[in-house]
């Protein structure tokens, strides 16, 4: 693999995150895919279908980085939603096989990327530019956060501590530079970048910080009157 060392270490986290996700769902009955997830309007099956299609979408970004030819994650918002909906009601065995195969395709593509391609600029669906480096924490975010979103007992406390710190860095890096909040983890040495003078310092366990930063909780464990978060895109 020719990915830079920090990126290689992140890639190494993906197989175990994927195994934990699949271990949660493999033994479930097929009826569970129709159960509501923690994401409004999405069933468990929608979340699983999205996890698979996201891997394929990130392969598109890797192809873009490799060739220099624009290849967006999704043809359109409508096509993305249609693909997720089409796969949402499939039996558990099909969902598991699809996720495993899609993850294998993505990891194989990572192996194909030469050093220069990792620094190539691509674009998220929101229009925000990124480099291929950022595809890796983006995938870790998809696996761990949507594992929680399934609502099947996996929580942010179950995400490995080192991965929580990685995801906190990934999420807060998307905040505007003038957003007046600094996060400080009370169970690790992690903290977010320094913000403008007078920025509010929000301290708490990394699981609680991550849940709030991702909009999965109201942050009540972290204090009162927390500011409204920037959109995460």
PyMOL commands that set and color helices and strands:
alter all, ss='L'
color gray80, all
select helices_A, chain A and resi 5-25+30-34+44-67+77-87+92-112+115-118+133-149+156-158+161-172+206-213+220-222
alter helices_A, ss='H'
color red, helices_A
select strands_A, chain A and resi 121-123+129-131+181-185+200-204
alter strands_A, ss='S'
color yellow, strands_A
deselect
rebuild
show_as cartoon
